[in-house]
Amino acid sequence: MAGIEPVIFRIGGSAPMMTDLIGGRIQFAFDGVATTVGYIRSGTVRSLGVSSAKRSAVASRRADDFRIRRPGFRCGRLVRLVCAGRHPQTRGRPVNSKVNAALAAAEVREGFPEARQRAGGGGPDVLAAKVQSELQKWTTIVREKNIRIEQ
């Protein structure tokens, strides 16, 4: 959507990626705001764009404009609470209910922006719909761009 054709390769996590970025071995990187906010605030790296549907509290106006100019570009981190598949679904319901209640509490919701996160919530049906939506979106992109994994 941005009209670039990057060479994509795997780096073993955020820390080595930031080292490579700051050291000039790579030109840009995608990473979570929570990981990069310190580097952004210190001026060590510059935020070029955000991939969320909503404005970022820590991104520059220019970075946030990227979100507006590319309205179909959405890429976010989904954090899930899961248990082993051998547990019956009914066993997770009380935990899910308590987690959703905690996420709805004002003091918890107020802490998410400080941690550069957004609270969600829901049950297995909400998660399944989100995963299905993301799978469909990325499958289409991978096919359209003919993306292949090199071993």
N, C-alpha and C positions, 0 to 999 in steps of 0.2 A: 504493500500500500504506500510505502514511502519511496518507492522507485529505486531501491538499492538492491544489490545482489551480494550479500556478505558471504564470506567463507565461514562456515559454521564448524566449530570443533568443541569437544568437551574439555572442560577444565574441572579439576577435582574440588569444586565448591567455591563459595564466595570469597574466602580469604585469598587463595591463590589467584582467583580471577581479578580481585582488586589490586593485588601486587602486579600482575601483568598489565593492567590498565594504567596504573600510576607510573609503572616503569616504561610505558610506551610500546610494549610488545603487542598489544591489541589496541584498536582504535575506539571501540565502544563495547558496552556489555549491557545485558538485561539482568537486573537483580532487584530484590525487594527493597522497599524504602527503609524498613527497619535496619537492614544491613548497611545501607549506604548513607543514611542521614548524617552521620558524623562527618563523613568525607565531603558531603555536599555543603554542610554548614561551614566547614573549615576552608572551603574553596579548593580542596585537593582535586575534586572531580566536579563536573557540572552536570546538572540534570537536563537532559535533552528532550525528554518526553515522559509522559505517564501513560500507563496502559489501562487505567481504571476508568469506569464510566463517570465517576464523580471527581471533583477537584481535589487535588492533593494538598494537604495542609503544609507540606514542606517543600514542594516543588516550586520552581520559579514560574513566573507568569509565562515565560516563553515555553517552558516544558509543558505547562498546562494547556497552552494554545495548541500543542501537538495533538492533544486529546480531542480538541474541538475540530481541528482540521481533518482528522481521520476518524470520523464517527463510528466506523465499523470495526476499528481496532480495539479489541478488549482482550486483555491477558492478565489474569490475576492469580494469586496464590490461594488455594483452597485448603484450609486446615480442617481435617476431619477427626472425629473421635470414633475409633473403631475397636472392635474386639475380635478375637479369633472366631472363625466361621463355625466352629464346633459348638458354640454357645447358642441356645435357642433364642429366637428373636424377642420373646417375652422377657428374657433376662435383662435385655438392654433398655427396655422401656422406662423403668424407674430412673436409671442413670440419665437417659436422654431427657426426661422430664425435669430432673434437677438441674442439668446443665442449661436447658432452655430458660428455666426460672432465674438462674444466676445471670445469664446473658441479658435478661430483661431488666435486671435490677439497675437502678440509676447509677450507683457507685461503680458498678462493673462497666456499664456502657460508657461512662465518662472517662474511664481509664484507657479505652481502646485508641482514641485519637492520640493520646500521649505516647502510646506504644506504636504509633503509626499503623494501626490496624483498624479494621471495621468488623463489628460484631454481626454475626448472622444468626444462626439457630435453625431449628426445624427438626424433622425426624428423618427416618430412612427414605421416605418418599421424596422429600425435598432434595436430599443428597443425590438420590438416584436420578432425578430429573436434571440436576446441575451437571452431574457426570455425563449423562447421555448428551446433553446440549454441548458440552465441551468436546466430547468425543466426535460428535457430528461436525462441529466447526473445524477442529484440527484435522480430521480425516479429509475434509474438502480441501483445506489449504495444502496438505501434504500431497494430495493427488494433483491439484492444479499447478503446484510449483515443482512437481516431480522430485520431491525430496527423498533421498535414499540414505540409509545408514551405512557408513563405511566401516568395515571391521579391521 
